[in-house]
């Protein structure tokens, strides 16, 4: 199947997706016209923002549905997304929306990828609101240029009556160029923003800030999670939800699986699992961890890069992690049909100021790499495993191999 797909241009594939989207909409009766769809897009932070928006809406008593990279939700039912797709195929999207409508949901929070926008997979979805977290380097294997990548994201903002834009990201005005009914800007530094965070305090396990005099407390650390929260708050403002209600909702979130997730252990180590798969997300993650770690403690990093994606980012990721981490271990991560060892070598080519065999290893087996990191770590050290987050599978060729970083970490801890 993989070989056959390579025969068709992306333009032909897009025509196919569009036809499928049209058919699926007619088959399921255009369900998005009967429910408020809130689209969340961006390079990093989409999934966490989806969880936050869902919590804010539920706090008001609304029955909601959600489709994100890590899970699906209709009312009280939650199940894992094992597809490896952020946004599903047109038939699955429309079927999900029809189920949400049939079960009485008022809102659906839909994580919306640039691929799905470019490929017309969400054609016919009537968005009530759209929010963007940021746009940084990613998916250049597909979009080829950052301009094309941004253009794909812009499609969502051209059609949504309500839009929410990160005022701190590069060129936010590009996303504010349309005549939407409502435009809201959130920021951590621009005083004229509609939703402005003040008095920010970022700790190792939590973050605090205020918006228009209302205090927010998150059990999600890092400036990036504060920004995700601001996006969710701005969405809430667009739906006339009070800041007090939103503060209550966000405080209840104790974490998001695979997103800066802390793994409890009896050895006094700080073990972190995070999805970070882009240079920007790695930079922000390690910048935060470096500032939060205890003096004289070390950061031990386990990471890799996905196959059949933007190859140009691989050495950049290697350089970023080597700059912040004291010890790095590069390993396998969803190679698809690429040579996994070649991917490891390309990531390693960017590593600076590390000596292989002393503070730098290339270990093909991801379990072995995680075990090595845990054995190297001492009390108060940070072991940071990135790239897969809460995913339940690893893709090697046509094989879908069961895999979960957290589960493997807990198993390897038992061996120490």
PyMOL commands that set and color helices and strands:
alter all, ss='L'
color gray80, all
select helices_A, chain A and resi 2-5+10-28+31-34+46-59+90-102+114-118+140-143+146-159+172-176+223-238+243-251+279-292+313-324+340-348+366-376+405-415
alter helices_A, ss='H'
color red, helices_A
select strands_A, chain A and resi 36-41+64-67+71-74+77-80+107-111+127-132+162-166+182-187+195-196+198-202+207-211+214-218+261-263+270-274+299-303+327-330+360-362+382-386+393-396+399-402
alter strands_A, ss='S'
color yellow, strands_A
deselect
rebuild
show_as cartoon
